C-alpha cells in the first residue's frame, strides 16, 4: 500500500507537481497516517461488482484490489448509486 504511493509522490515532486520538499514531506506524513488506521481493501465498489444472496454479500471483479482509506469504497458506492439512480 505505502511503497507504490510513496514512489508516486516522489515522482510527482520531481515533476514539479508539489511546490517544495516541505509539501512532499507533508503528503508523505499524511499517507503514513492513513496506513495506521482501518482500511478498505477493494477499491472498485460499483453495484455490478457485488453479488447479494440471502446469506452474504460477495465482491466479484477483484482484478483491481488495493488498500484504501476506510470509507473510500462506501463513498464511491454511494456516489455511483446516486449518479446512476438519483437521490437515495
PyMOL Python script that loads the backbone (N, CA, C, O; Angstrom):
from pymol import cmd

cmd.read_pdbstr("""\
ATOM      1  N   UNK A   1       0.827  -1.194   0.000  1.00  0.00           N
ATOM      2  CA  UNK A   1       0.000   0.000   0.000  1.00  0.00           C
ATOM      3  C   UNK A   1       0.870   1.257   0.000  1.00  0.00           C
ATOM      4  O   UNK A   1       0.672   2.152  -0.822  1.00  0.00           O
ATOM      5  N   UNK A   2       1.813   1.321   0.903  1.00  0.00           N
ATOM      6  CA  UNK A   2       2.609   2.547   1.028  1.00  0.00           C
ATOM      7  C   UNK A   2       3.674   2.697  -0.054  1.00  0.00           C
ATOM      8  O   UNK A   2       3.851   3.782  -0.608  1.00  0.00           O
ATOM      9  N   UNK A   3       4.376   1.618  -0.352  1.00  0.00           N
ATOM     10  CA  UNK A   3       5.506   1.702  -1.277  1.00  0.00           C
ATOM     11  C   UNK A   3       5.193   2.367  -2.606  1.00  0.00           C
ATOM     12  O   UNK A   3       5.846   3.349  -2.959  1.00  0.00           O
ATOM     13  N   UNK A   4       4.217   1.869  -3.355  1.00  0.00           N
ATOM     14  CA  UNK A   4       3.910   2.481  -4.652  1.00  0.00           C
ATOM     15  C   UNK A   4       3.425   3.919  -4.528  1.00  0.00           C
ATOM     16  O   UNK A   4       3.724   4.754  -5.382  1.00  0.00           O
ATOM     17  N   UNK A   5       2.685   4.208  -3.475  1.00  0.00           N
ATOM     18  CA  UNK A   5       2.160   5.568  -3.309  1.00  0.00           C
ATOM     19  C   UNK A   5       3.264   6.554  -2.910  1.00  0.00           C
ATOM     20  O   UNK A   5       3.261   7.703  -3.353  1.00  0.00           O
ATOM     21  N   UNK A   6       4.206   6.105  -2.073  1.00  0.00           N
ATOM     22  CA  UNK A   6       5.349   6.966  -1.731  1.00  0.00           C
ATOM     23  C   UNK A   6       6.177   7.258  -2.980  1.00  0.00           C
ATOM     24  O   UNK A   6       6.589   8.394  -3.213  1.00  0.00           O
ATOM     25  N   UNK A   7       6.411   6.223  -3.774  1.00  0.00           N
ATOM     26  CA  UNK A   7       7.177   6.407  -5.011  1.00  0.00           C
ATOM     27  C   UNK A   7       6.459   7.375  -5.946  1.00  0.00           C
ATOM     28  O   UNK A   7       7.098   8.215  -6.581  1.00  0.00           O
ATOM     29  N   UNK A   8       5.138   7.262  -6.033  1.00  0.00           N
ATOM     30  CA  UNK A   8       4.371   8.164  -6.903  1.00  0.00           C
ATOM     31  C   UNK A   8       4.465   9.603  -6.410  1.00  0.00           C
ATOM     32  O   UNK A   8       4.607  10.523  -7.216  1.00  0.00           O
ATOM     33  N   UNK A   9       4.388   9.808  -5.102  1.00  0.00           N
ATOM     34  CA  UNK A   9       4.517  11.171  -4.567  1.00  0.00           C
ATOM     35  C   UNK A   9       5.904  11.743  -4.854  1.00  0.00           C
ATOM     36  O   UNK A   9       6.035  12.917  -5.200  1.00  0.00           O
ATOM     37  N   UNK A  10       6.926  10.921  -4.712  1.00  0.00           N
ATOM     38  CA  UNK A  10       8.289  11.402  -5.003  1.00  0.00           C
ATOM     39  C   UNK A  10       8.438  11.759  -6.486  1.00  0.00           C
ATOM     40  O   UNK A  10       9.074  12.756  -6.829  1.00  0.00           O
ATOM     41  N   UNK A  11       7.848  10.938  -7.361  1.00  0.00           N
ATOM     42  CA  UNK A  11       7.880  11.257  -8.798  1.00  0.00           C
ATOM     43  C   UNK A  11       7.152  12.568  -9.069  1.00  0.00           C
ATOM     44  O   UNK A  11       7.632  13.407  -9.832  1.00  0.00           O
ATOM     45  N   UNK A  12       6.002  12.739  -8.445  1.00  0.00           N
ATOM     46  CA  UNK A  12       5.237  13.980  -8.636  1.00  0.00           C
ATOM     47  C   UNK A  12       6.049  15.185  -8.180  1.00  0.00           C
ATOM     48  O   UNK A  12       6.016  16.237  -8.818  1.00  0.00           O
ATOM     49  N   UNK A  13       6.769  15.035  -7.091  1.00  0.00           N
ATOM     50  CA  UNK A  13       7.616  16.134  -6.615  1.00  0.00           C
ATOM     51  C   UNK A  13       8.707  16.443  -7.638  1.00  0.00           C
ATOM     52  O   UNK A  13       8.953  17.605  -7.960  1.00  0.00           O
ATOM     53  N   UNK A  14       9.358  15.396  -8.144  1.00  0.00           N
ATOM     54  CA  UNK A  14      10.417  15.589  -9.143  1.00  0.00           C
ATOM     55  C   UNK A  14       9.878  16.225 -10.419  1.00  0.00           C
ATOM     56  O   UNK A  14      10.598  16.956 -11.098  1.00  0.00           O
ATOM     57  N   UNK A  15       8.614  15.953 -10.751  1.00  0.00           N
ATOM     58  CA  UNK A  15       7.999  16.501 -11.963  1.00  0.00           C
ATOM     59  C   UNK A  15       7.433  17.903 -11.747  1.00  0.00           C
ATOM     60  O   UNK A  15       6.918  18.515 -12.682  1.00  0.00           O
ATOM     61  N   UNK A  16       7.526  18.409 -10.529  1.00  0.00           N
ATOM     62  CA  UNK A  16       7.080  19.767 -10.260  1.00  0.00           C
ATOM     63  C   UNK A  16       5.631  19.912  -9.828  1.00  0.00           C
ATOM     64  O   UNK A  16       5.129  21.033  -9.740  1.00  0.00           O
ATOM     65  N   UNK A  17       4.949  18.811  -9.558  1.00  0.00           N
ATOM     66  CA  UNK A  17       3.553  18.897  -9.133  1.00  0.00           C
ATOM     67  C   UNK A  17       3.412  19.337  -7.677  1.00  0.00           C
ATOM     68  O   UNK A  17       2.372  19.865  -7.284  1.00  0.00           O
ATOM     69  N   UNK A  18       4.448  19.122  -6.883  1.00  0.00           N
ATOM     70  CA  UNK A  18       4.455  19.587  -5.494  1.00  0.00           C
ATOM     71  C   UNK A  18       5.426  20.755  -5.403  1.00  0.00           C
ATOM     72  O   UNK A  18       6.510  20.699  -5.984  1.00  0.00           O
ATOM     73  N   UNK A  19       5.059  21.808  -4.687  1.00  0.00           N
ATOM     74  CA  UNK A  19       5.855  23.037  -4.730  1.00  0.00           C
ATOM     75  C   UNK A  19       7.245  22.942  -4.109  1.00  0.00           C
ATOM     76  O   UNK A  19       8.162  23.638  -4.544  1.00  0.00           O
ATOM     77  N   UNK A  20       7.414  22.081  -3.089  1.00  0.00           N
ATOM     78  CA  UNK A  20       8.712  22.005  -2.420  1.00  0.00           C
ATOM     79  C   UNK A  20       8.786  20.732  -1.581  1.00  0.00           C
ATOM     80  O   UNK A  20       7.830  19.961  -1.502  1.00  0.00           O
ATOM     81  N   UNK A  21       9.959  20.533  -0.950  1.00  0.00           N
ATOM     82  CA  UNK A  21      10.146  19.328  -0.131  1.00  0.00           C
ATOM     83  C   UNK A  21       9.252  19.333   1.094  1.00  0.00           C
ATOM     84  O   UNK A  21       8.859  18.269   1.574  1.00  0.00           O
ATOM     85  N   UNK A  22       8.924  20.500   1.605  1.00  0.00           N
ATOM     86  CA  UNK A  22       8.022  20.576   2.756  1.00  0.00           C
ATOM     87  C   UNK A  22       6.662  19.986   2.392  1.00  0.00           C
ATOM     88  O   UNK A  22       6.072  19.241   3.175  1.00  0.00           O
ATOM     89  N   UNK A  23       6.173  20.320   1.214  1.00  0.00           N
ATOM     90  CA  UNK A  23       4.894  19.770   0.754  1.00  0.00           C
ATOM     91  C   UNK A  23       5.001  18.259   0.562  1.00  0.00           C
ATOM     92  O   UNK A  23       4.084  17.517   0.914  1.00  0.00           O
ATOM     93  N   UNK A  24       6.118  17.808   0.006  1.00  0.00           N
ATOM     94  CA  UNK A  24       6.325  16.371  -0.176  1.00  0.00           C
ATOM     95  C   UNK A  24       6.281  15.659   1.166  1.00  0.00           C
ATOM     96  O   UNK A  24       5.599  14.644   1.308  1.00  0.00           O
ATOM     97  N   UNK A  25       7.004  16.182   2.151  1.00  0.00           N
ATOM     98  CA  UNK A  25       7.033  15.542   3.469  1.00  0.00           C
ATOM     99  C   UNK A  25       5.665  15.591   4.143  1.00  0.00           C
ATOM    100  O   UNK A  25       5.297  14.661   4.862  1.00  0.00           O
ATOM    101  N   UNK A  26       4.919  16.652   3.921  1.00  0.00           N
ATOM    102  CA  UNK A  26       3.562  16.731   4.466  1.00  0.00           C
ATOM    103  C   UNK A  26       2.683  15.649   3.851  1.00  0.00           C
ATOM    104  O   UNK A  26       1.922  14.986   4.556  1.00  0.00           O
ATOM    105  N   UNK A  27       2.787  15.470   2.540  1.00  0.00           N
ATOM    106  CA  UNK A  27       1.992  14.446   1.859  1.00  0.00           C
ATOM    107  C   UNK A  27       2.414  13.038   2.287  1.00  0.00           C
ATOM    108  O   UNK A  27       1.569  12.164   2.477  1.00  0.00           O
ATOM    109  N   UNK A  28       3.715  12.824   2.435  1.00  0.00           N
ATOM    110  CA  UNK A  28       4.190  11.517   2.895  1.00  0.00           C
ATOM    111  C   UNK A  28       3.699  11.229   4.309  1.00  0.00           C
ATOM    112  O   UNK A  28       3.339  10.095   4.627  1.00  0.00           O
ATOM    113  N   UNK A  29       3.685  12.254   5.158  1.00  0.00           N
ATOM    114  CA  UNK A  29       3.171  12.087   6.520  1.00  0.00           C
ATOM    115  C   UNK A  29       1.691  11.761   6.530  1.00  0.00           C
ATOM    116  O   UNK A  29       1.240  10.906   7.292  1.00  0.00           O
ATOM    117  N   UNK A  30       0.938  12.443   5.683  1.00  0.00           N
ATOM    118  CA  UNK A  30      -0.495  12.169   5.578  1.00  0.00           C
ATOM    119  C   UNK A  30      -0.730  10.748   5.073  1.00  0.00           C
ATOM    120  O   UNK A  30      -1.604  10.042   5.575  1.00  0.00           O
ATOM    121  N   UNK A  31       0.039  10.340   4.096  1.00  0.00           N
ATOM    122  CA  UNK A  31      -0.069   8.981   3.573  1.00  0.00           C
ATOM    123  C   UNK A  31       0.226   7.961   4.669  1.00  0.00           C
ATOM    124  O   UNK A  31      -0.495   6.974   4.811  1.00  0.00           O
ATOM    125  N   UNK A  32       1.274   8.198   5.436  1.00  0.00           N
ATOM    126  CA  UNK A  32       1.628   7.290   6.530  1.00  0.00           C
ATOM    127  C   UNK A  32       0.496   7.206   7.548  1.00  0.00           C
ATOM    128  O   UNK A  32       0.197   6.126   8.056  1.00  0.00           O
ATOM    129  N   UNK A  33      -0.129   8.332   7.846  1.00  0.00           N
ATOM    130  CA  UNK A  33      -1.233   8.346   8.812  1.00  0.00           C
ATOM    131  C   UNK A  33      -2.411   7.512   8.319  1.00  0.00           C
ATOM    132  O   UNK A  33      -3.090   6.873   9.122  1.00  0.00           O
ATOM    133  N   UNK A  34      -2.662   7.510   7.019  1.00  0.00           N
ATOM    134  CA  UNK A  34      -3.782   6.713   6.502  1.00  0.00           C
ATOM    135  C   UNK A  34      -3.506   5.223   6.635  1.00  0.00           C
ATOM    136  O   UNK A  34      -4.439   4.424   6.713  1.00  0.00           O
ATOM    137  N   UNK A  35      -2.240   4.845   6.662  1.00  0.00           N
ATOM    138  CA  UNK A  35      -1.891   3.430   6.762  1.00  0.00           C
ATOM    139  C   UNK A  35      -1.996   2.914   8.189  1.00  0.00           C
ATOM    140  O   UNK A  35      -1.973   1.702   8.406  1.00  0.00           O
ATOM    141  N   UNK A  36      -2.109   3.800   9.155  1.00  0.00           N
ATOM    142  CA  UNK A  36      -2.137   3.386  10.551  1.00  0.00           C
ATOM    143  C   UNK A  36      -3.541   3.110  11.061  1.00  0.00           C
ATOM    144  O   UNK A  36      -3.704   2.557  12.149  1.00  0.00           O
ATOM    145  N   UNK A  37      -4.549   3.484  10.302  1.00  0.00           N
ATOM    146  CA  UNK A  37      -5.924   3.269  10.737  1.00  0.00           C
ATOM    147  C   UNK A  37      -6.557   2.110  10.004  1.00  0.00           C
ATOM    148  O   UNK A  37      -5.891   1.392   9.258  1.00  0.00           O
ATOM    149  N   UNK A  38      -7.850   1.930  10.220  1.00  0.00           N
ATOM    150  CA  UNK A  38      -8.558   0.885   9.478  1.00  0.00           C
ATOM    151  C   UNK A  38      -8.517   1.183   7.984  1.00  0.00           C
ATOM    152  O   UNK A  38      -8.378   2.337   7.581  1.00  0.00           O
ATOM    153  N   UNK A  39      -8.636   0.163   7.183  1.00  0.00           N
ATOM    154  CA  UNK A  39      -8.574   0.381   5.740  1.00  0.00           C
ATOM    155  C   UNK A  39      -9.603  -0.471   5.018  1.00  0.00           C
ATOM    156  O   UNK A  39     -10.109  -1.463   5.543  1.00  0.00           O
ATOM    157  N   UNK A  40      -9.885  -0.057   3.823  1.00  0.00           N
ATOM    158  CA  UNK A  40     -10.730  -0.829   2.923  1.00  0.00           C
ATOM    159  C   UNK A  40      -9.806  -1.578   1.973  1.00  0.00           C
ATOM    160  O   UNK A  40      -8.654  -1.184   1.790  1.00  0.00           O
ATOM    161  N   UNK A  41     -10.291  -2.632   1.381  1.00  0.00           N
ATOM    162  CA  UNK A  41      -9.396  -3.421   0.547  1.00  0.00           C
ATOM    163  C   UNK A  41      -9.821  -3.525  -0.899  1.00  0.00           C
ATOM    164  O   UNK A  41      -9.078  -4.103  -1.692  1.00  0.00           O
ATOM    165  N   UNK A  42     -10.940  -3.017  -1.282  1.00  0.00           N
ATOM    166  CA  UNK A  42     -11.486  -3.383  -2.583  1.00  0.00           C
ATOM    167  C   UNK A  42     -11.166  -2.381  -3.686  1.00  0.00           C
ATOM    168  O   UNK A  42     -10.497  -2.741  -4.654  1.00  0.00           O
ATOM    169  N   UNK A  43     -11.612  -1.166  -3.574  1.00  0.00           N
ATOM    170  CA  UNK A  43     -11.322  -0.068  -4.498  1.00  0.00           C
ATOM    171  C   UNK A  43     -12.008  -0.174  -5.860  1.00  0.00           C
ATOM    172  O   UNK A  43     -11.567   0.475  -6.809  1.00  0.00           O
ATOM    173  N   UNK A  44     -13.046  -0.952  -5.984  1.00  0.00           N
ATOM    174  CA  UNK A  44     -13.825  -0.987  -7.228  1.00  0.00           C
ATOM    175  C   UNK A  44     -15.279  -1.273  -6.876  1.00  0.00           C
ATOM    176  O   UNK A  44     -15.890  -2.198  -7.411  1.00  0.00           O
ATOM    177  N   UNK A  45     -15.816  -0.478  -5.980  1.00  0.00           N
ATOM    178  CA  UNK A  45     -17.128  -0.769  -5.399  1.00  0.00           C
ATOM    179  C   UNK A  45     -18.284  -0.223  -6.234  1.00  0.00           C
ATOM    180  O   UNK A  45     -19.014   0.665  -5.794  1.00  0.00           O
ATOM    181  N   UNK A  46     -18.440  -0.751  -7.417  1.00  0.00           N
ATOM    182  CA  UNK A  46     -19.603  -0.446  -8.240  1.00  0.00           C
ATOM    183  C   UNK A  46     -20.678  -1.485  -7.945  1.00  0.00           C
ATOM    184  O   UNK A  46     -20.351  -2.628  -7.622  1.00  0.00           O
ATOM    185  N   UNK A  47     -21.945  -1.116  -8.048  1.00  0.00           N
ATOM    186  CA  UNK A  47     -23.017  -2.067  -7.730  1.00  0.00           C
ATOM    187  C   UNK A  47     -22.903  -3.385  -8.507  1.00  0.00           C
ATOM    188  O   UNK A  47     -23.242  -4.443  -7.976  1.00  0.00           O
ATOM    189  N   UNK A  48     -22.440  -3.330  -9.733  1.00  0.00           N
ATOM    190  CA  UNK A  48     -22.348  -4.551 -10.539  1.00  0.00           C
ATOM    191  C   UNK A  48     -21.230  -5.489 -10.071  1.00  0.00           C
ATOM    192  O   UNK A  48     -21.129  -6.614 -10.560  1.00  0.00           O
ATOM    193  N   UNK A  49     -20.398  -5.044  -9.140  1.00  0.00           N
ATOM    194  CA  UNK A  49     -19.293  -5.868  -8.657  1.00  0.00           C
ATOM    195  C   UNK A  49     -19.602  -6.591  -7.350  1.00  0.00           C
ATOM    196  O   UNK A  49     -18.694  -7.090  -6.684  1.00  0.00           O
ATOM    197  N   UNK A  50     -20.871  -6.649  -6.984  1.00  0.00           N
ATOM    198  CA  UNK A  50     -21.289  -7.360  -5.778  1.00  0.00           C
ATOM    199  C   UNK A  50     -22.415  -8.329  -6.121  1.00  0.00           C
ATOM    200  O   UNK A  50     -23.311  -8.005  -6.900  1.00  0.00           O
ATOM    201  N   UNK A  51     -22.358  -9.505  -5.538  1.00  0.00           N
ATOM    202  CA  UNK A  51     -23.462 -10.456  -5.616  1.00  0.00           C
ATOM    203  C   UNK A  51     -24.056 -10.530  -4.217  1.00  0.00           C
ATOM    204  O   UNK A  51     -23.355 -10.818  -3.247  1.00  0.00           O
ATOM    205  N   UNK A  52     -25.351 -10.268  -4.124  1.00  0.00           N
ATOM    206  CA  UNK A  52     -26.034 -10.282  -2.837  1.00  0.00           C
ATOM    207  C   UNK A  52     -26.930 -11.509  -2.787  1.00  0.00           C
ATOM    208  O   UNK A  52     -27.812 -11.685  -3.627  1.00  0.00           O
ATOM    209  N   UNK A  53     -26.691 -12.356  -1.788  1.00  0.00           N
ATOM    210  CA  UNK A  53     -27.526 -13.537  -1.581  1.00  0.00           C
ATOM    211  C   UNK A  53     -28.256 -13.379  -0.251  1.00  0.00           C
ATOM    212  O   UNK A  53     -28.054 -12.393   0.457  1.00  0.00           O
ATOM    213  N   UNK A  54     -29.089 -14.335   0.083  1.00  0.00           N
ATOM    214  CA  UNK A  54     -29.802 -14.286   1.363  1.00  0.00           C
ATOM    215  C   UNK A  54     -28.837 -14.401   2.541  1.00  0.00           C
ATOM    216  O   UNK A  54     -29.142 -13.931   3.637  1.00  0.00           O
ATOM    217  N   UNK A  55     -27.683 -15.018   2.328  1.00  0.00           N
ATOM    218  CA  UNK A  55     -26.741 -15.241   3.418  1.00  0.00           C
ATOM    219  C   UNK A  55     -25.544 -14.292   3.434  1.00  0.00           C
ATOM    220  O   UNK A  55     -24.932 -14.100   4.484  1.00  0.00           O
ATOM    221  N   UNK A  56     -25.200 -13.699   2.299  1.00  0.00           N
ATOM    222  CA  UNK A  56     -23.916 -12.999   2.252  1.00  0.00           C
ATOM    223  C   UNK A  56     -23.876 -11.974   1.126  1.00  0.00           C
ATOM    224  O   UNK A  56     -24.755 -11.928   0.266  1.00  0.00           O
ATOM    225  N   UNK A  57     -22.842 -11.164   1.157  1.00  0.00           N
ATOM    226  CA  UNK A  57     -22.509 -10.257   0.063  1.00  0.00           C
ATOM    227  C   UNK A  57     -21.107 -10.639  -0.399  1.00  0.00           C
ATOM    228  O   UNK A  57     -20.184 -10.723   0.411  1.00  0.00           O
ATOM    229  N   UNK A  58     -20.949 -10.870  -1.689  1.00  0.00           N
ATOM    230  CA  UNK A  58     -19.671 -11.318  -2.237  1.00  0.00           C
ATOM    231  C   UNK A  58     -19.177 -10.294  -3.248  1.00  0.00           C
ATOM    232  O   UNK A  58     -19.924  -9.869  -4.129  1.00  0.00           O
ATOM    233  N   UNK A  59     -17.909  -9.900  -3.116  1.00  0.00           N
ATOM    234  CA  UNK A  59     -17.293  -8.990  -4.080  1.00  0.00           C
ATOM    235  C   UNK A  59     -16.752  -9.806  -5.248  1.00  0.00           C
ATOM    236  O   UNK A  59     -16.070 -10.812  -5.051  1.00  0.00           O
ATOM    237  N   UNK A  60     -17.060  -9.364  -6.460  1.00  0.00           N
ATOM    238  CA  UNK A  60     -16.540 -10.003  -7.668  1.00  0.00           C
ATOM    239  C   UNK A  60     -15.765  -8.950  -8.458  1.00  0.00           C
ATOM    240  O   UNK A  60     -15.786  -7.772  -8.104  1.00  0.00           O
ATOM    241  N   UNK A  61     -15.086  -9.364  -9.515  1.00  0.00           N
ATOM    242  CA  UNK A  61     -14.271  -8.446 -10.317  1.00  0.00           C
ATOM    243  C   UNK A  61     -13.197  -7.809  -9.449  1.00  0.00           C
ATOM    244  O   UNK A  61     -13.120  -6.586  -9.331  1.00  0.00           O
ATOM    245  N   UNK A  62     -12.377  -8.645  -8.850  1.00  0.00           N
ATOM    246  CA  UNK A  62     -11.368  -8.168  -7.904  1.00  0.00           C
ATOM    247  C   UNK A  62      -9.993  -7.983  -8.546  1.00  0.00           C
ATOM    248  O   UNK A  62      -8.978  -8.100  -7.860  1.00  0.00           O
ATOM    249  N   UNK A  63      -9.944  -7.699  -9.838  1.00  0.00           N
ATOM    250  CA  UNK A  63      -8.652  -7.533 -10.506  1.00  0.00           C
ATOM    251  C   UNK A  63      -7.931  -6.260 -10.091  1.00  0.00           C
ATOM    252  O   UNK A  63      -6.735  -6.121 -10.351  1.00  0.00           O
ATOM    253  N   UNK A  64      -8.624  -5.332  -9.454  1.00  0.00           N
ATOM    254  CA  UNK A  64      -8.012  -4.059  -9.054  1.00  0.00           C
ATOM    255  C   UNK A  64      -7.970  -3.928  -7.533  1.00  0.00           C
ATOM    256  O   UNK A  64      -8.180  -2.841  -6.995  1.00  0.00           O
ATOM    257  N   UNK A  65      -7.697  -5.041  -6.839  1.00  0.00           N
ATOM    258  CA  UNK A  65      -7.637  -4.991  -5.381  1.00  0.00           C
ATOM    259  C   UNK A  65      -6.517  -4.079  -4.922  1.00  0.00           C
ATOM    260  O   UNK A  65      -5.421  -4.083  -5.483  1.00  0.00           O
ATOM    261  N   UNK A  66      -6.804  -3.311  -3.908  1.00  0.00           N
ATOM    262  CA  UNK A  66      -5.809  -2.423  -3.332  1.00  0.00           C
ATOM    263  C   UNK A  66      -6.301  -2.006  -1.965  1.00  0.00           C
ATOM    264  O   UNK A  66      -7.472  -2.199  -1.637  1.00  0.00           O
ATOM    265  N   UNK A  67      -5.432  -1.444  -1.178  1.00  0.00           N
ATOM    266  CA  UNK A  67      -5.845  -0.854   0.087  1.00  0.00           C
ATOM    267  C   UNK A  67      -6.205   0.596  -0.153  1.00  0.00           C
ATOM    268  O   UNK A  67      -5.633   1.255  -1.021  1.00  0.00           O
ATOM    269  N   UNK A  68      -7.144   1.081   0.611  1.00  0.00           N
ATOM    270  CA  UNK A  68      -7.559   2.478   0.518  1.00  0.00           C
ATOM    271  C   UNK A  68      -8.034   2.911   1.893  1.00  0.00           C
ATOM    272  O   UNK A  68      -8.415   2.068   2.706  1.00  0.00           O
ATOM    273  N   UNK A  69      -8.019   4.208   2.168  1.00  0.00           N
ATOM    274  CA  UNK A  69      -8.514   4.665   3.469  1.00  0.00           C
ATOM    275  C   UNK A  69      -9.952   4.204   3.700  1.00  0.00           C
ATOM    276  O   UNK A  69     -10.745   4.116   2.763  1.00  0.00           O
ATOM    277  N   UNK A  70     -10.273   3.912   4.954  1.00  0.00           N
ATOM    278  CA  UNK A  70     -11.615   3.483   5.314  1.00  0.00           C
ATOM    279  C   UNK A  70     -12.630   4.514   4.837  1.00  0.00           C
ATOM    280  O   UNK A  70     -12.432   5.716   5.016  1.00  0.00           O
ATOM    281  N   UNK A  71     -13.673   4.062   4.253  1.00  0.00           N
ATOM    282  CA  UNK A  71     -14.698   4.960   3.736  1.00  0.00           C
ATOM    283  C   UNK A  71     -14.610   5.161   2.241  1.00  0.00           C
ATOM    284  O   UNK A  71     -15.577   5.612   1.628  1.00  0.00           O
ATOM    285  N   UNK A  72     -13.479   4.840   1.634  1.00  0.00           N
ATOM    286  CA  UNK A  72     -13.298   5.025   0.192  1.00  0.00           C
ATOM    287  C   UNK A  72     -14.340   4.235  -0.586  1.00  0.00           C
ATOM    288  O   UNK A  72     -15.024   4.782  -1.451  1.00  0.00           O
ATOM    289  N   UNK A  73     -14.460   2.942  -0.275  1.00  0.00           N
ATOM    290  CA  UNK A  73     -15.404   2.096  -1.004  1.00  0.00           C
ATOM    291  C   UNK A  73     -16.839   2.552  -0.796  1.00  0.00           C
ATOM    292  O   UNK A  73     -17.617   2.613  -1.749  1.00  0.00           O
ATOM    293  N   UNK A  74     -17.196   2.873   0.444  1.00  0.00           N
ATOM    294  CA  UNK A  74     -18.562   3.314   0.723  1.00  0.00           C
ATOM    295  C   UNK A  74     -18.869   4.611  -0.015  1.00  0.00           C
ATOM    296  O   UNK A  74     -19.938   4.747  -0.611  1.00  0.00           O
ATOM    297  N   UNK A  75     -17.946   5.559   0.020  1.00  0.00           N
ATOM    298  CA  UNK A  75     -18.164   6.834  -0.674  1.00  0.00           C
ATOM    299  C   UNK A  75     -18.315   6.615  -2.178  1.00  0.00           C
ATOM    300  O   UNK A  75     -19.188   7.210  -2.808  1.00  0.00           O
ATOM    301  N   UNK A  76     -17.475   5.773  -2.745  1.00  0.00           N
ATOM    302  CA  UNK A  76     -17.563   5.506  -4.184  1.00  0.00           C
ATOM    303  C   UNK A  76     -18.873   4.810  -4.527  1.00  0.00           C
ATOM    304  O   UNK A  76     -19.505   5.135  -5.532  1.00  0.00           O
ATOM    305  N   UNK A  77     -19.285   3.855  -3.697  1.00  0.00           N
ATOM    306  CA  UNK A  77     -20.534   3.141  -3.948  1.00  0.00           C
ATOM    307  C   UNK A  77     -21.732   4.082  -3.862  1.00  0.00           C
ATOM    308  O   UNK A  77     -22.607   4.051  -4.727  1.00  0.00           O
ATOM    309  N   UNK A  78     -21.777   4.920  -2.825  1.00  0.00           N
ATOM    310  CA  UNK A  78     -22.888   5.866  -2.670  1.00  0.00           C
ATOM    311  C   UNK A  78     -22.917   6.854  -3.835  1.00  0.00           C
ATOM    312  O   UNK A  78     -23.981   7.133  -4.386  1.00  0.00           O
ATOM    313  N   UNK A  79     -21.753   7.383  -4.210  1.00  0.00           N
ATOM    314  CA  UNK A  79     -21.702   8.337  -5.326  1.00  0.00           C
ATOM    315  C   UNK A  79     -22.148   7.675  -6.630  1.00  0.00           C
ATOM    316  O   UNK A  79     -22.883   8.280  -7.410  1.00  0.00           O
ATOM    317  N   UNK A  80     -21.711   6.446  -6.868  1.00  0.00           N
ATOM    318  CA  UNK A  80     -22.109   5.735  -8.083  1.00  0.00           C
ATOM    319  C   UNK A  80     -23.609   5.487  -8.109  1.00  0.00           C
ATOM    320  O   UNK A  80     -24.260   5.699  -9.132  1.00  0.00           O
ATOM    321  N   UNK A  81     -24.154   5.040  -6.987  1.00  0.00           N
ATOM    322  CA  UNK A  81     -25.600   4.801  -6.921  1.00  0.00           C
ATOM    323  C   UNK A  81     -26.378   6.093  -7.133  1.00  0.00           C
ATOM    324  O   UNK A  81     -27.393   6.102  -7.830  1.00  0.00           O
ATOM    325  N   UNK A  82     -25.908   7.181  -6.538  1.00  0.00           N
ATOM    326  CA  UNK A  82     -26.583   8.474  -6.689  1.00  0.00           C
ATOM    327  C   UNK A  82     -26.548   8.942  -8.147  1.00  0.00           C
ATOM    328  O   UNK A  82     -27.561   9.394  -8.683  1.00  0.00           O
ATOM    329  N   UNK A  83     -25.386   8.834  -8.781  1.00  0.00           N
ATOM    330  CA  UNK A  83     -25.266   9.275 -10.173  1.00  0.00           C
ATOM    331  C   UNK A  83     -26.045   8.374 -11.128  1.00  0.00           C
ATOM    332  O   UNK A  83     -26.513   8.832 -12.170  1.00  0.00           O
ATOM    333  N   UNK A  84     -26.186   7.101 -10.779  1.00  0.00           N
ATOM    334  CA  UNK A  84     -26.893   6.154 -11.641  1.00  0.00           C
ATOM    335  C   UNK A  84     -28.406   6.206 -11.451  1.00  0.00           C
ATOM    336  O   UNK A  84     -29.164   6.192 -12.420  1.00  0.00           O
ATOM    337  N   UNK A  85     -28.836   6.267 -10.187  1.00  0.00           N
ATOM    338  CA  UNK A  85     -30.265   6.124  -9.885  1.00  0.00           C
ATOM    339  C   UNK A  85     -30.910   7.379  -9.309  1.00  0.00           C
ATOM    340  O   UNK A  85     -32.118   7.392  -9.076  1.00  0.00           O
ATOM    341  N   UNK A  86     -30.136   8.430  -9.075  1.00  0.00           N
ATOM    342  CA  UNK A  86     -30.694   9.649  -8.496  1.00  0.00           C
ATOM    343  C   UNK A  86     -30.570   9.636  -6.981  1.00  0.00           C
ATOM    344  O   UNK A  86     -29.934   8.750  -6.410  1.00  0.00           O
ATOM    345  N   UNK A  87     -31.184  10.628  -6.329  1.00  0.00           N
ATOM    346  CA  UNK A  87     -31.072  10.732  -4.865  1.00  0.00           C
ATOM    347  C   UNK A  87     -31.483   9.434  -4.172  1.00  0.00           C
ATOM    348  O   UNK A  87     -32.451   8.780  -4.562  1.00  0.00           O
ATOM    349  N   UNK A  88     -30.737   9.085  -3.156  1.00  0.00           N
ATOM    350  CA  UNK A  88     -31.024   7.849  -2.419  1.00  0.00           C
ATOM    351  C   UNK A  88     -32.040   8.106  -1.336  1.00  0.00           C
ATOM    352  O   UNK A  88     -32.411   7.186  -0.607  1.00  0.00           O
TER     353      UNK A  88
END
""", "prot")
cmd.dss("prot")
cmd.show_as("cartoon", "prot")
cmd.util.cbc("prot")
cmd.orient("prot")
